[in-house]
């Protein structure tokens, strides 16, 4: 069962999401928050598997709330569900550490699939959104210049390439014939070497540096 926290300031919208999720046998809404600060408090109390976060909320916006969640628990998995397709919002969500960014115009089926994939450890951005974030990365040069792929071992490069394709830790472990714990340890080393903060930034860094491309076949 995937335990979900909903964070959105519109009560009727939360009610609709709850109905969608709880019609699935493997999804369970365990909490609802109407503000960013309430989302932080509830996440600390109930430890959801996935938090579905709006970007604009009273009190504290979704980006700052996500940053706070990840400071408290780096393994938190946050998916932004919002009406804003603008690159600056997507970019801020990625910097904050969100695992996915989904527009409210998407179908219920696509949203449910996204929750499951993020729960499995994937980073979820469609090709259009990823291109927008890459453009923003290039514009602001957010990744330090001294972070370089040359600092990575061959195995770390393989891991980074699979992260960029959206593979979960378990899938990476199975593909490379190593343990999931080893994958987690290597990812920490990759983040440190490239001066990145999270998995989403690592995936986009790999795309920006040409380690893989959006049109390559999936794993």
Order of alpha helices (4+ residues) and beta strands (2+ residues): beta-alpha-beta-alpha-beta-alpha-beta-alpha-beta-alpha-alpha-alpha-alpha-alpha-alpha
